[in-house]
Amino acid sequence: MVHRPRYDDWTLPKGKQDAGEPIEATATREVNEETGFAARVVGHAGTNRYRVDGGDKQVDYFWMRPYRFDGFTPNDEVDQVLWLPIETARAALTYQFDRRLVGNGRLADVARNTTLHIVRHGAAGDRTRWTGDDSERPLTDKGLAQAEAIADALEGVGVTRILSSDYRRCRQTVEPLADRIGKKVENHDALREGAHPHLIAELLDEVAGSTAVLCSHGDVIPEMLRRLQWMGVRFLSPAACQKASTWVVSHDGEAFAEALYVEPPSTH
């Protein structure tokens, strides 16, 4: 919760949506700006609608998990930030809706049983026969069919983020899923070929506890699996990394728990 000196109130972080900005991006940006915490959305918490200055106002709230603290400097908009237990927060918050929101929130349900889907890009032909920049090598017809099949499999699992290497073949692999569920494909350096293990470890920390799809390459995914194994994840399948395959990694609300390998989809 944050204190706003202009109003002398204690409330939840919020702010205005920029033009063309997804509402989840607005939420995470405002939380970062007002508290210093970089966070990921893990679920929708509620909506408040009311009239102000003769117009209608709507505020959407999201459950989030912080993954990095960037530092906080008191300012004219927010001069204090507090983490409080739910019951203490309910007593301290100024507004009834805020109190009701945090009091009725089913946080345990939101945090439990989230899943990470680590996807290797689909078939993209022979690297040695491609004459252009390898980052622009596209999926073959088989790879495009695999991408649609992956979208079939993941469309209904509640994906909140889709992250990918910026290589064309990776983005093409998850774009059908993104189109179906209305999510943007986010490029991430930790998923590019040759990514440093430190970047990969930071990415796993960032997405822990969210239902996310990560699309990457045959050198990055094994490194990611090694990191998960070091973190204590129980592997239910032998290590493998075929094109268009998926590793499904469960999260029990506290830590990554189990990893299961899913073979590439049939496209016949």
MARMIMI-635715 format. One record per residue (C-alpha): z, x, y; residue in three letters; chain. Coordinates in steps of 0.5 Angstrom, whole numbers, plus 500, padded with zeros to 3 digits. Each point is the difference from the previous one (the first is absolute). Layout:
BEGIN
<node><c3>Z</c3><c1>X</c1><c2>Y</c2><code>ALA</code><unit>A</unit></node>
...
END
This chain:
BEGIN
<node><c3>500</c3><c1>500</c1><c2>500</c2><code>MET</code><unit>A</unit></node>
<node><c3>499</c3><c1>502</c1><c2>507</c2><code>VAL</code><unit>A</unit></node>
<node><c3>503</c3><c1>499</c1><c2>507</c2><code>HIS</code><unit>A</unit></node>
<node><c3>495</c3><c1>499</c1><c2>506</c2><code>ARG</code><unit>A</unit></node>
<node><c3>504</c3><c1>501</c1><c2>506</c2><code>PRO</code><unit>A</unit></node>
<node><c3>495</c3><c1>496</c1><c2>504</c2><code>ARG</code><unit>A</unit></node>
<node><c3>503</c3><c1>494</c1><c2>497</c2><code>TYR</code><unit>A</unit></node>
<node><c3>507</c3><c1>503</c1><c2>497</c2><code>ASP</code><unit>A</unit></node>
<node><c3>498</c3><c1>497</c1><c2>493</c2><code>ASP</code><unit>A</unit></node>
<node><c3>500</c3><c1>502</c1><c2>493</c2><code>TRP</code><unit>A</unit></node>
<node><c3>494</c3><c1>498</c1><c2>496</c2><code>THR</code><unit>A</unit></node>
<node><c3>495</c3><c1>503</c1><c2>495</c2><code>LEU</code><unit>A</unit></node>
<node><c3>494</c3><c1>504</c1><c2>502</c2><code>PRO</code><unit>A</unit></node>
<node><c3>494</c3><c1>497</c1><c2>502</c2><code>LYS</code><unit>A</unit></node>
<node><c3>494</c3><c1>500</c1><c2>505</c2><code>GLY</code><unit>A</unit></node>
<node><c3>493</c3><c1>498</c1><c2>502</c2><code>LYS</code><unit>A</unit></node>
<node><c3>494</c3><c1>501</c1><c2>496</c2><code>GLN</code><unit>A</unit></node>
<node><c3>494</c3><c1>504</c1><c2>502</c2><code>ASP</code><unit>A</unit></node>
<node><c3>493</c3><c1>497</c1><c2>500</c2><code>ALA</code><unit>A</unit></node>
<node><c3>497</c3><c1>501</c1><c2>493</c2><code>GLY</code><unit>A</unit></node>
<node><c3>507</c3><c1>502</c1><c2>497</c2><code>GLU</code><unit>A</unit></node>
<node><c3>502</c3><c1>498</c1><c2>494</c2><code>PRO</code><unit>A</unit></node>
<node><c3>507</c3><c1>496</c1><c2>500</c2><code>ILE</code><unit>A</unit></node>
<node><c3>503</c3><c1>505</c1><c2>495</c2><code>GLU</code><unit>A</unit></node>
<node><c3>498</c3><c1>506</c1><c2>504</c2><code>ALA</code><unit>A</unit></node>
<node><c3>503</c3><c1>497</c1><c2>506</c2><code>THR</code><unit>A</unit></node>
<node><c3>506</c3><c1>499</c1><c2>497</c2><code>ALA</code><unit>A</unit></node>
<node><c3>501</c3><c1>507</c1><c2>497</c2><code>THR</code><unit>A</unit></node>
<node><c3>497</c3><c1>503</c1><c2>507</c2><code>ARG</code><unit>A</unit></node>
<node><c3>506</c3><c1>496</c1><c2>504</c2><code>GLU</code><unit>A</unit></node>
<node><c3>505</c3><c1>502</c1><c2>495</c2><code>VAL</code><unit>A</unit></node>
<node><c3>498</c3><c1>507</c1><c2>501</c2><code>ASN</code><unit>A</unit></node>
<node><c3>500</c3><c1>500</c1><c2>507</c2><code>GLU</code><unit>A</unit></node>
<node><c3>506</c3><c1>496</c1><c2>501</c2><code>GLU</code><unit>A</unit></node>
<node><c3>505</c3><c1>504</c1><c2>495</c2><code>THR</code><unit>A</unit></node>
<node><c3>496</c3><c1>506</c1><c2>498</c2><code>GLY</code><unit>A</unit></node>
<node><c3>499</c3><c1>498</c1><c2>493</c2><code>PHE</code><unit>A</unit></node>
<node><c3>494</c3><c1>500</c1><c2>496</c2><code>ALA</code><unit>A</unit></node>
<node><c3>500</c3><c1>495</c1><c2>495</c2><code>ALA</code><unit>A</unit></node>
<node><c3>495</c3><c1>496</c1><c2>495</c2><code>ARG</code><unit>A</unit></node>
<node><c3>500</c3><c1>492</c1><c2>500</c2><code>VAL</code><unit>A</unit></node>
<node><c3>502</c3><c1>498</c1><c2>493</c2><code>VAL</code><unit>A</unit></node>
<node><c3>500</c3><c1>492</c1><c2>501</c2><code>GLY</code><unit>A</unit></node>
<node><c3>500</c3><c1>495</c1><c2>505</c2><code>HIS</code><unit>A</unit></node>
<node><c3>507</c3><c1>498</c1><c2>503</c2><code>ALA</code><unit>A</unit></node>
<node><c3>498</c3><c1>494</c1><c2>504</c2><code>GLY</code><unit>A</unit></node>
<node><c3>497</c3><c1>497</c1><c2>506</c2><code>THR</code><unit>A</unit></node>
<node><c3>503</c3><c1>497</c1><c2>507</c2><code>ASN</code><unit>A</unit></node>
<node><c3>497</c3><c1>495</c1><c2>504</c2><code>ARG</code><unit>A</unit></node>
<node><c3>502</c3><c1>498</c1><c2>507</c2><code>TYR</code><unit>A</unit></node>
<node><c3>498</c3><c1>499</c1><c2>507</c2><code>ARG</code><unit>A</unit></node>
<node><c3>501</c3><c1>505</c1><c2>506</c2><code>VAL</code><unit>A</unit></node>
<node><c3>497</c3><c1>499</c1><c2>507</c2><code>ASP</code><unit>A</unit></node>
<node><c3>497</c3><c1>494</c1><c2>499</c2><code>GLY</code><unit>A</unit></node>
<node><c3>496</c3><c1>503</c1><c2>494</c2><code>GLY</code><unit>A</unit></node>
<node><c3>501</c3><c1>501</c1><c2>492</c2><code>ASP</code><unit>A</unit></node>
<node><c3>502</c3><c1>506</c1><c2>497</c2><code>LYS</code><unit>A</unit></node>
<node><c3>500</c3><c1>502</c1><c2>493</c2><code>GLN</code><unit>A</unit></node>
<node><c3>504</c3><c1>506</c1><c2>497</c2><code>VAL</code><unit>A</unit></node>
<node><c3>498</c3><c1>502</c1><c2>493</c2><code>ASP</code><unit>A</unit></node>
<node><c3>506</c3><c1>505</c1><c2>496</c2><code>TYR</code><unit>A</unit></node>
<node><c3>499</c3><c1>504</c1><c2>494</c2><code>PHE</code><unit>A</unit></node>
<node><c3>505</c3><c1>504</c1><c2>495</c2><code>TRP</code><unit>A</unit></node>
<node><c3>498</c3><c1>507</c1><c2>501</c2><code>MET</code><unit>A</unit></node>
<node><c3>503</c3><c1>507</c1><c2>497</c2><code>ARG</code><unit>A</unit></node>
<node><c3>501</c3><c1>506</c1><c2>504</c2><code>PRO</code><unit>A</unit></node>
<node><c3>497</c3><c1>506</c1><c2>497</c2><code>TYR</code><unit>A</unit></node>
<node><c3>500</c3><c1>505</c1><c2>506</c2><code>ARG</code><unit>A</unit></node>
<node><c3>505</c3><c1>501</c1><c2>507</c2><code>PHE</code><unit>A</unit></node>
<node><c3>496</c3><c1>502</c1><c2>506</c2><code>ASP</code><unit>A</unit></node>
<node><c3>506</c3><c1>500</c1><c2>504</c2><code>GLY</code><unit>A</unit></node>
<node><c3>502</c3><c1>495</c1><c2>506</c2><code>PHE</code><unit>A</unit></node>
<node><c3>501</c3><c1>501</c1><c2>507</c2><code>THR</code><unit>A</unit></node>
<node><c3>504</c3><c1>495</c1><c2>504</c2><code>PRO</code><unit>A</unit></node>
<node><c3>495</c3><c1>497</c1><c2>505</c2><code>ASN</code><unit>A</unit></node>
<node><c3>499</c3><c1>494</c1><c2>505</c2><code>ASP</code><unit>A</unit></node>
<node><c3>498</c3><c1>495</c1><c2>494</c2><code>GLU</code><unit>A</unit></node>
<node><c3>505</c3><c1>502</c1><c2>495</c2><code>VAL</code><unit>A</unit></node>
<node><c3>506</c3><c1>504</c1><c2>501</c2><code>ASP</code><unit>A</unit></node>
<node><c3>503</c3><c1>499</c1><c2>493</c2><code>GLN</code><unit>A</unit></node>
<node><c3>499</c3><c1>500</c1><c2>493</c2><code>VAL</code><unit>A</unit></node>
<node><c3>504</c3><c1>498</c1><c2>494</c2><code>LEU</code><unit>A</unit></node>
<node><c3>500</c3><c1>499</c1><c2>493</c2><code>TRP</code><unit>A</unit></node>
<node><c3>505</c3><c1>495</c1><c2>497</c2><code>LEU</code><unit>A</unit></node>
<node><c3>502</c3><c1>496</c1><c2>494</c2><code>PRO</code><unit>A</unit></node>
<node><c3>497</c3><c1>493</c1><c2>500</c2><code>ILE</code><unit>A</unit></node>
<node><c3>506</c3><c1>496</c1><c2>501</c2><code>GLU</code><unit>A</unit></node>
<node><c3>502</c3><c1>505</c1><c2>506</c2><code>THR</code><unit>A</unit></node>
<node><c3>493</c3><c1>499</c1><c2>503</c2><code>ALA</code><unit>A</unit></node>
<node><c3>501</c3><c1>493</c1><c2>500</c2><code>ARG</code><unit>A</unit></node>
<node><c3>506</c3><c1>500</c1><c2>504</c2><code>ALA</code><unit>A</unit></node>
<node><c3>497</c3><c1>505</c1><c2>505</c2><code>ALA</code><unit>A</unit></node>
<node><c3>493</c3><c1>497</c1><c2>501</c2><code>LEU</code><unit>A</unit></node>
<node><c3>499</c3><c1>496</c1><c2>506</c2><code>THR</code><unit>A</unit></node>
<node><c3>495</c3><c1>495</c1><c2>498</c2><code>TYR</code><unit>A</unit></node>
<node><c3>501</c3><c1>494</c1><c2>495</c2><code>GLN</code><unit>A</unit></node>
<node><c3>493</c3><c1>501</c1><c2>496</c2><code>PHE</code><unit>A</unit></node>
<node><c3>502</c3><c1>508</c1><c2>499</c2><code>ASP</code><unit>A</unit></node>
<node><c3>506</c3><c1>498</c1><c2>497</c2><code>ARG</code><unit>A</unit></node>
<node><c3>497</c3><c1>495</c1><c2>496</c2><code>ARG</code><unit>A</unit></node>
<node><c3>494</c3><c1>505</c1><c2>498</c2><code>LEU</code><unit>A</unit></node>
<node><c3>505</c3><c1>506</c1><c2>498</c2><code>VAL</code><unit>A</unit></node>
<node><c3>505</c3><c1>495</c1><c2>496</c2><code>GLY</code><unit>A</unit></node>
<node><c3>495</c3><c1>496</c1><c2>496</c2><code>ASN</code><unit>A</unit></node>
<node><c3>495</c3><c1>506</c1><c2>498</c2><code>GLY</code><unit>A</unit></node>
<node><c3>500</c3><c1>501</c1><c2>493</c2><code>ARG</code><unit>A</unit></node>
<node><c3>499</c3><c1>508</c1><c2>501</c2><code>LEU</code><unit>A</unit></node>
<node><c3>502</c3><c1>501</c1><c2>492</c2><code>ALA</code><unit>A</unit></node>
<node><c3>494</c3><c1>496</c1><c2>498</c2><code>ASP</code><unit>A</unit></node>
<node><c3>495</c3><c1>504</c1><c2>505</c2><code>VAL</code><unit>A</unit></node>
<node><c3>503</c3><c1>507</c1><c2>498</c2><code>ALA</code><unit>A</unit></node>
<node><c3>499</c3><c1>499</c1><c2>493</c2><code>ARG</code><unit>A</unit></node>
<node><c3>494</c3><c1>501</c1><c2>495</c2><code>ASN</code><unit>A</unit></node>
<node><c3>495</c3><c1>503</c1><c2>505</c2><code>THR</code><unit>A</unit></node>
<node><c3>495</c3><c1>503</c1><c2>497</c2><code>THR</code><unit>A</unit></node>
<node><c3>495</c3><c1>506</c1><c2>502</c2><code>LEU</code><unit>A</unit></node>
<node><c3>493</c3><c1>500</c1><c2>497</c2><code>HIS</code><unit>A</unit></node>
<node><c3>497</c3><c1>507</c1><c2>500</c2><code>ILE</code><unit>A</unit></node>
<node><c3>492</c3><c1>500</c1><c2>499</c2><code>VAL</code><unit>A</unit></node>
<node><c3>495</c3><c1>505</c1><c2>499</c2><code>ARG</code><unit>A</unit></node>
<node><c3>494</c3><c1>498</c1><c2>503</c2><code>HIS</code><unit>A</unit></node>
<node><c3>494</c3><c1>497</c1><c2>496</c2><code>GLY</code><unit>A</unit></node>
<node><c3>494</c3><c1>504</c1><c2>497</c2><code>ALA</code><unit>A</unit></node>
<node><c3>496</c3><c1>504</c1><c2>505</c2><code>ALA</code><unit>A</unit></node>
<node><c3>495</c3><c1>503</c1><c2>497</c2><code>GLY</code><unit>A</unit></node>
<node><c3>499</c3><c1>508</c1><c2>499</c2><code>ASP</code><unit>A</unit></node>
<node><c3>503</c3><c1>504</c1><c2>505</c2><code>ARG</code><unit>A</unit></node>
<node><c3>495</c3><c1>506</c1><c2>499</c2><code>THR</code><unit>A</unit></node>
<node><c3>494</c3><c1>495</c1><c2>501</c2><code>ARG</code><unit>A</unit></node>
<node><c3>502</c3><c1>498</c1><c2>507</c2><code>TRP</code><unit>A</unit></node>
<node><c3>497</c3><c1>503</c1><c2>505</c2><code>THR</code><unit>A</unit></node>
<node><c3>504</c3><c1>498</c1><c2>506</c2><code>GLY</code><unit>A</unit></node>
<node><c3>507</c3><c1>500</c1><c2>502</c2><code>ASP</code><unit>A</unit></node>
<node><c3>504</c3><c1>499</c1><c2>494</c2><code>ASP</code><unit>A</unit></node>
<node><c3>505</c3><c1>496</c1><c2>505</c2><code>SER</code><unit>A</unit></node>
<node><c3>494</c3><c1>495</c1><c2>500</c2><code>GLU</code><unit>A</unit></node>
<node><c3>498</c3><c1>499</c1><c2>493</c2><code>ARG</code><unit>A</unit></node>
<node><c3>501</c3><c1>493</c1><c2>498</c2><code>PRO</code><unit>A</unit></node>
<node><c3>501</c3><c1>496</c1><c2>494</c2><code>LEU</code><unit>A</unit></node>
<node><c3>495</c3><c1>499</c1><c2>495</c2><code>THR</code><unit>A</unit></node>
<node><c3>498</c3><c1>493</c1><c2>498</c2><code>ASP</code><unit>A</unit></node>
<node><c3>505</c3><c1>500</c1><c2>494</c2><code>LYS</code><unit>A</unit></node>
<node><c3>505</c3><c1>503</c1><c2>506</c2><code>GLY</code><unit>A</unit></node>
<node><c3>499</c3><c1>494</c1><c2>504</c2><code>LEU</code><unit>A</unit></node>
<node><c3>501</c3><c1>495</c1><c2>494</c2><code>ALA</code><unit>A</unit></node>
<node><c3>507</c3><c1>504</c1><c2>498</c2><code>GLN</code><unit>A</unit></node>
<node><c3>502</c3><c1>499</c1><c2>508</c2><code>ALA</code><unit>A</unit></node>
<node><c3>499</c3><c1>492</c1><c2>499</c2><code>GLU</code><unit>A</unit></node>
<node><c3>504</c3><c1>500</c1><c2>493</c2><code>ALA</code><unit>A</unit></node>
<node><c3>505</c3><c1>504</c1><c2>503</c2><code>ILE</code><unit>A</unit></node>
<node><c3>501</c3><c1>495</c1><c2>506</c2><code>ALA</code><unit>A</unit></node>
<node><c3>500</c3><c1>494</c1><c2>494</c2><code>ASP</code><unit>A</unit></node>
<node><c3>506</c3><c1>504</c1><c2>497</c2><code>ALA</code><unit>A</unit></node>
<node><c3>504</c3><c1>501</c1><c2>507</c2><code>LEU</code><unit>A</unit></node>
<node><c3>498</c3><c1>494</c1><c2>504</c2><code>GLU</code><unit>A</unit></node>
<node><c3>506</c3><c1>496</c1><c2>498</c2><code>GLY</code><unit>A</unit></node>
<node><c3>506</c3><c1>505</c1><c2>500</c2><code>VAL</code><unit>A</unit></node>
<node><c3>502</c3><c1>500</c1><c2>507</c2><code>GLY</code><unit>A</unit></node>
<node><c3>497</c3><c1>506</c1><c2>503</c2><code>VAL</code><unit>A</unit></node>
<node><c3>503</c3><c1>502</c1><c2>507</c2><code>THR</code><unit>A</unit></node>
<node><c3>496</c3><c1>506</c1><c2>501</c2><code>ARG</code><unit>A</unit></node>
<node><c3>494</c3><c1>504</c1><c2>498</c2><code>ILE</code><unit>A</unit></node>
<node><c3>499</c3><c1>507</c1><c2>501</c2><code>LEU</code><unit>A</unit></node>
<node><c3>494</c3><c1>505</c1><c2>498</c2><code>SER</code><unit>A</unit></node>
<node><c3>497</c3><c1>506</c1><c2>501</c2><code>SER</code><unit>A</unit></node>
<node><c3>495</c3><c1>500</c1><c2>505</c2><code>ASP</code><unit>A</unit></node>
<node><c3>495</c3><c1>502</c1><c2>495</c2><code>TYR</code><unit>A</unit></node>
<node><c3>494</c3><c1>495</c1><c2>500</c2><code>ARG</code><unit>A</unit></node>
<node><c3>501</c3><c1>499</c1><c2>492</c2><code>ARG</code><unit>A</unit></node>
<node><c3>508</c3><c1>498</c1><c2>501</c2><code>CYS</code><unit>A</unit></node>
<node><c3>499</c3><c1>495</c1><c2>506</c2><code>ARG</code><unit>A</unit></node>
<node><c3>494</c3><c1>497</c1><c2>496</c2><code>GLN</code><unit>A</unit></node>
<node><c3>505</c3><c1>499</c1><c2>494</c2><code>THR</code><unit>A</unit></node>
<node><c3>505</c3><c1>496</c1><c2>504</c2><code>VAL</code><unit>A</unit></node>
<node><c3>496</c3><c1>497</c1><c2>505</c2><code>GLU</code><unit>A</unit></node>
<node><c3>499</c3><c1>494</c1><c2>495</c2><code>PRO</code><unit>A</unit></node>
<node><c3>507</c3><c1>499</c1><c2>500</c2><code>LEU</code><unit>A</unit></node>
<node><c3>501</c3><c1>500</c1><c2>507</c2><code>ALA</code><unit>A</unit></node>
<node><c3>495</c3><c1>495</c1><c2>502</c2><code>ASP</code><unit>A</unit></node>
<node><c3>503</c3><c1>495</c1><c2>495</c2><code>ARG</code><unit>A</unit></node>
<node><c3>507</c3><c1>501</c1><c2>502</c2><code>ILE</code><unit>A</unit></node>
<node><c3>499</c3><c1>501</c1><c2>508</c2><code>GLY</code><unit>A</unit></node>
<node><c3>503</c3><c1>507</c1><c2>500</c2><code>LYS</code><unit>A</unit></node>
<node><c3>497</c3><c1>506</c1><c2>504</c2><code>LYS</code><unit>A</unit></node>
<node><c3>499</c3><c1>506</c1><c2>495</c2><code>VAL</code><unit>A</unit></node>
<node><c3>504</c3><c1>506</c1><c2>504</c2><code>GLU</code><unit>A</unit></node>
<node><c3>497</c3><c1>507</c1><c2>499</c2><code>ASN</code><unit>A</unit></node>
<node><c3>506</c3><c1>505</c1><c2>498</c2><code>HIS</code><unit>A</unit></node>
<node><c3>499</c3><c1>508</c1><c2>500</c2><code>ASP</code><unit>A</unit></node>
<node><c3>505</c3><c1>500</c1><c2>494</c2><code>ALA</code><unit>A</unit></node>
<node><c3>495</c3><c1>497</c1><c2>496</c2><code>LEU</code><unit>A</unit></node>
<node><c3>494</c3><c1>504</c1><c2>502</c2><code>ARG</code><unit>A</unit></node>
<node><c3>497</c3><c1>505</c1><c2>495</c2><code>GLU</code><unit>A</unit></node>
<node><c3>505</c3><c1>507</c1><c2>500</c2><code>GLY</code><unit>A</unit></node>
<node><c3>506</c3><c1>496</c1><c2>503</c2><code>ALA</code><unit>A</unit></node>
<node><c3>506</c3><c1>505</c1><c2>501</c2><code>HIS</code><unit>A</unit></node>
<node><c3>505</c3><c1>498</c1><c2>495</c2><code>PRO</code><unit>A</unit></node>
<node><c3>505</c3><c1>499</c1><c2>506</c2><code>HIS</code><unit>A</unit></node>
<node><c3>496</c3><c1>495</c1><c2>503</c2><code>LEU</code><unit>A</unit></node>
<node><c3>499</c3><c1>496</c1><c2>493</c2><code>ILE</code><unit>A</unit></node>
<node><c3>508</c3><c1>500</c1><c2>500</c2><code>ALA</code><unit>A</unit></node>
<node><c3>501</c3><c1>497</c1><c2>507</c2><code>GLU</code><unit>A</unit></node>
<node><c3>495</c3><c1>495</c1><c2>498</c2><code>LEU</code><unit>A</unit></node>
<node><c3>504</c3><c1>498</c1><c2>494</c2><code>LEU</code><unit>A</unit></node>
<node><c3>506</c3><c1>499</c1><c2>504</c2><code>ASP</code><unit>A</unit></node>
<node><c3>496</c3><c1>496</c1><c2>505</c2><code>GLU</code><unit>A</unit></node>
<node><c3>498</c3><c1>495</c1><c2>495</c2><code>VAL</code><unit>A</unit></node>
<node><c3>506</c3><c1>499</c1><c2>496</c2><code>ALA</code><unit>A</unit></node>
<node><c3>502</c3><c1>493</c1><c2>499</c2><code>GLY</code><unit>A</unit></node>
<node><c3>494</c3><c1>497</c1><c2>503</c2><code>SER</code><unit>A</unit></node>
<node><c3>494</c3><c1>497</c1><c2>496</c2><code>THR</code><unit>A</unit></node>
<node><c3>494</c3><c1>505</c1><c2>502</c2><code>ALA</code><unit>A</unit></node>
<node><c3>494</c3><c1>502</c1><c2>497</c2><code>VAL</code><unit>A</unit></node>
<node><c3>498</c3><c1>508</c1><c2>501</c2><code>LEU</code><unit>A</unit></node>
<node><c3>493</c3><c1>502</c1><c2>498</c2><code>CYS</code><unit>A</unit></node>
<node><c3>499</c3><c1>507</c1><c2>499</c2><code>SER</code><unit>A</unit></node>
<node><c3>496</c3><c1>506</c1><c2>496</c2><code>HIS</code><unit>A</unit></node>
<node><c3>501</c3><c1>503</c1><c2>493</c2><code>GLY</code><unit>A</unit></node>
<node><c3>504</c3><c1>506</c1><c2>503</c2><code>ASP</code><unit>A</unit></node>
<node><c3>505</c3><c1>496</c1><c2>504</c2><code>VAL</code><unit>A</unit></node>
<node><c3>502</c3><c1>495</c1><c2>495</c2><code>ILE</code><unit>A</unit></node>
<node><c3>503</c3><c1>505</c1><c2>495</c2><code>PRO</code><unit>A</unit></node>
<node><c3>504</c3><c1>503</c1><c2>506</c2><code>GLU</code><unit>A</unit></node>
<node><c3>502</c3><c1>494</c1><c2>502</c2><code>MET</code><unit>A</unit></node>
<node><c3>502</c3><c1>498</c1><c2>492</c2><code>LEU</code><unit>A</unit></node>
<node><c3>504</c3><c1>507</c1><c2>500</c2><code>ARG</code><unit>A</unit></node>
<node><c3>504</c3><c1>498</c1><c2>506</c2><code>ARG</code><unit>A</unit></node>
<node><c3>502</c3><c1>493</c1><c2>497</c2><code>LEU</code><unit>A</unit></node>
<node><c3>502</c3><c1>504</c1><c2>494</c2><code>GLN</code><unit>A</unit></node>
<node><c3>504</c3><c1>505</c1><c2>504</c2><code>TRP</code><unit>A</unit></node>
<node><c3>503</c3><c1>493</c1><c2>503</c2><code>MET</code><unit>A</unit></node>
<node><c3>502</c3><c1>498</c1><c2>493</c2><code>GLY</code><unit>A</unit></node>
<node><c3>495</c3><c1>495</c1><c2>499</c2><code>VAL</code><unit>A</unit></node>
<node><c3>499</c3><c1>498</c1><c2>493</c2><code>ARG</code><unit>A</unit></node>
<node><c3>493</c3><c1>500</c1><c2>497</c2><code>PHE</code><unit>A</unit></node>
<node><c3>498</c3><c1>495</c1><c2>496</c2><code>LEU</code><unit>A</unit></node>
<node><c3>493</c3><c1>503</c1><c2>498</c2><code>SER</code><unit>A</unit></node>
<node><c3>497</c3><c1>507</c1><c2>499</c2><code>PRO</code><unit>A</unit></node>
<node><c3>498</c3><c1>503</c1><c2>506</c2><code>ALA</code><unit>A</unit></node>
<node><c3>493</c3><c1>498</c1><c2>502</c2><code>ALA</code><unit>A</unit></node>
<node><c3>495</c3><c1>499</c1><c2>506</c2><code>CYS</code><unit>A</unit></node>
<node><c3>493</c3><c1>497</c1><c2>499</c2><code>GLN</code><unit>A</unit></node>
<node><c3>496</c3><c1>498</c1><c2>505</c2><code>LYS</code><unit>A</unit></node>
<node><c3>502</c3><c1>493</c1><c2>502</c2><code>ALA</code><unit>A</unit></node>
<node><c3>506</c3><c1>500</c1><c2>496</c2><code>SER</code><unit>A</unit></node>
<node><c3>507</c3><c1>498</c1><c2>503</c2><code>THR</code><unit>A</unit></node>
<node><c3>507</c3><c1>502</c1><c2>500</c2><code>TRP</code><unit>A</unit></node>
<node><c3>505</c3><c1>494</c1><c2>501</c2><code>VAL</code><unit>A</unit></node>
<node><c3>507</c3><c1>503</c1><c2>502</c2><code>VAL</code><unit>A</unit></node>
<node><c3>506</c3><c1>495</c1><c2>501</c2><code>SER</code><unit>A</unit></node>
<node><c3>505</c3><c1>501</c1><c2>505</c2><code>HIS</code><unit>A</unit></node>
<node><c3>507</c3><c1>497</c1><c2>498</c2><code>ASP</code><unit>A</unit></node>
<node><c3>502</c3><c1>499</c1><c2>507</c2><code>GLY</code><unit>A</unit></node>
<node><c3>504</c3><c1>507</c1><c2>500</c2><code>GLU</code><unit>A</unit></node>
<node><c3>495</c3><c1>505</c1><c2>497</c2><code>ALA</code><unit>A</unit></node>
<node><c3>493</c3><c1>500</c1><c2>496</c2><code>PHE</code><unit>A</unit></node>
<node><c3>502</c3><c1>498</c1><c2>493</c2><code>ALA</code><unit>A</unit></node>
<node><c3>494</c3><c1>500</c1><c2>495</c2><code>GLU</code><unit>A</unit></node>
<node><c3>492</c3><c1>502</c1><c2>500</c2><code>ALA</code><unit>A</unit></node>
<node><c3>495</c3><c1>497</c1><c2>496</c2><code>LEU</code><unit>A</unit></node>
<node><c3>493</c3><c1>502</c1><c2>499</c2><code>TYR</code><unit>A</unit></node>
<node><c3>494</c3><c1>494</c1><c2>501</c2><code>VAL</code><unit>A</unit></node>
<node><c3>493</c3><c1>502</c1><c2>497</c2><code>GLU</code><unit>A</unit></node>
<node><c3>494</c3><c1>500</c1><c2>504</c2><code>PRO</code><unit>A</unit></node>
<node><c3>498</c3><c1>492</c1><c2>500</c2><code>PRO</code><unit>A</unit></node>
<node><c3>494</c3><c1>498</c1><c2>496</c2><code>SER</code><unit>A</unit></node>
<node><c3>494</c3><c1>499</c1><c2>504</c2><code>THR</code><unit>A</unit></node>
<node><c3>495</c3><c1>497</c1><c2>494</c2><code>HIS</code><unit>A</unit></node>
END
